[in-house]
Amino acid sequence: VFEAEPAAANSMKRPPRHLTASPFSLGNIGFALLQGAGIALILLIGYSQLQHMGWSVDDIRIGIFAALVLALFLLVLANTHFTPSAPLRTEVDNPWMISMFGLVTLMLLAVLFIPFLRDILGFASVTFSSISVAGIFLASCAVWLLLLRFAGSRWLHL
């Protein structure tokens, strides 16, 4: 899928990466781990807080699952064409990305609304509360990625 992404406009104007430099450097891997750890913390702390506030565990589980699946696309958008001027890029140059997002969303809806598939994952029926939880978690993940993108562009000069 990512091979279908067109080359950056300035790719032939940038100097090549040094032969000893690795794309798996501590800075690159550390930034990716920080993004993922932040999303995990948001979901874990959110689960704990909502459970403590008396929300239904079923609603929280459905919300976390939906937010986690959709947060993967936020990660892709947050790491595509990393520039401070485009915090979460909404236009997609890769035609496969739109299809992939559509299919994953369709699968998510099937898992949440088709009773047989819902039972396989042990989910209860979807309620407004579970959709609200997913929205809150997804928005929190987007804010986290935007903050990291802003901070990363300042600290890492990407």
C-alpha positions in Angstrom: 0.0 0.0 0.0 2.7 2.5 0.9 4.6 1.8 -2.3 1.8 3.5 -4.1 2.6 6.8 -2.3 4.1 9.3 -4.8 7.6 10.6 -4.1 7.9 13.9 -2.3 8.3 16.9 -4.5 11.7 17.7 -3.1 13.1 14.2 -3.0 15.7 14.8 -5.7 16.8 18.1 -4.1 17.5 16.7 -0.7 21.0 15.2 -0.1 20.9 11.4 0.3 21.0 9.8 3.8 24.5 9.1 4.9 25.6 5.5 4.3 26.1 4.9 8.0 22.8 6.5 9.0 20.0 4.1 9.6 16.3 4.7 9.0 15.9 2.8 12.3 17.8 5.3 14.3 16.9 6.0 17.9 15.2 9.3 17.0 12.9 7.7 14.4 12.1 4.6 16.5 11.8 6.6 19.7 9.3 9.1 18.1 7.2 6.2 16.8 7.3 4.5 20.2 6.3 7.8 21.8 3.3 8.1 19.5 2.1 4.5 20.2 2.7 4.8 24.0 0.7 8.0 24.1 -2.2 6.4 22.4 -2.0 3.3 24.7 -1.9 5.6 27.7 -4.9 7.6 26.6 -6.9 4.4 26.1 -5.7 2.8 29.4 -6.2 6.0 31.5 -9.5 6.6 29.8 -10.7 3.1 30.5 -9.8 3.4 34.1 -11.4 6.9 34.5 -14.6 6.0 32.8 -14.9 2.7 34.8 -14.3 4.7 38.0 -17.1 7.1 36.9 -19.5 4.2 36.6 -19.7 3.8 32.9 -20.7 0.5 31.5 -17.6 -1.8 30.8 -19.3 -3.0 27.6 -19.6 0.6 26.3 -16.0 1.4 27.2 -14.7 -1.8 25.5 -16.5 -1.1 22.3 -15.3 2.5 22.4 -11.7 1.6 22.9 -11.8 -1.0 20.2 -13.3 1.4 17.6 -10.9 4.2 18.7 -7.9 1.9 18.5 -8.8 0.7 15.0 -9.4 4.2 13.7 -6.3 5.6 15.5 -4.1 3.5 13.3 -5.3 5.7 10.4 -4.5 8.8 12.5 -1.0 7.5 12.9 -0.7 7.1 9.1 -2.0 10.7 8.5 0.2 12.1 11.2 3.3 10.5 9.7 2.6 11.3 6.0 4.4 14.3 4.7 5.7 15.4 8.0 5.5 19.3 8.0 4.4 21.7 10.7 2.1 23.4 8.3 0.0 20.3 7.8 -0.7 18.9 11.3 -2.9 16.0 10.2 -2.9 15.8 6.5 -6.4 15.3 5.1 -5.6 15.0 1.4 -4.3 11.6 0.4 -2.1 11.1 -2.6 -2.2 7.4 -2.3 -5.3 5.9 -4.0 -5.0 2.7 -1.9 -5.3 4.6 1.3 -8.8 5.7 0.7 -9.9 2.1 -0.3 -8.1 0.7 2.8 -9.8 3.2 5.1 -13.1 2.4 3.6 -12.6 -1.4 3.9 -11.4 -1.2 7.5 -14.3 1.1 8.4 -16.7 -1.4 6.8 -15.1 -4.3 8.7 -15.4 -2.2 12.0 -19.1 -1.5 11.3 -19.7 -5.2 10.5 -18.0 -6.3 13.8 -20.0 -3.8 15.8 -23.4 -4.3 14.2 -23.6 -7.9 12.9 -24.6 -10.0 16.0 -22.6 -13.1 15.0 -19.4 -11.1 14.5 -20.1 -9.0 17.6 -20.5 -12.2 19.7 -17.2 -13.5 18.5 -15.4 -10.6 20.1 -17.7 -10.6 23.1 -19.1 -7.1 22.5 -22.6 -6.0 23.7 -24.9 -4.1 21.4 -23.6 -0.7 20.3 -25.1 2.2 22.2 -24.9 6.0 22.0 -22.6 5.8 25.0 -20.1 3.4 23.3 -20.0 5.7 20.2 -19.4 8.7 22.5 -16.5 6.8 24.2 -15.0 6.1 20.8 -15.3 9.7 19.7 -13.8 11.0 22.9 -10.8 8.6 22.7 -10.3 9.2 19.0 -10.3 13.0 19.5 -7.9 12.6 22.4 -5.5 10.5 20.2 -5.7 13.1 17.5 -4.8 15.9 20.0 -1.9 13.8 21.2 -0.6 13.2 17.7 -0.9 16.9 16.9 1.0 17.9 20.0 3.7 15.4 19.2 3.9 16.6 15.6 4.2 20.2 16.7 6.9 19.3 19.4 8.6 16.9 17.0 9.0 19.5 14.3 10.6 21.9 16.8 12.9 19.4 18.5 13.7 17.0 15.8 13.7 19.6 12.9 11.9 17.1 10.7 
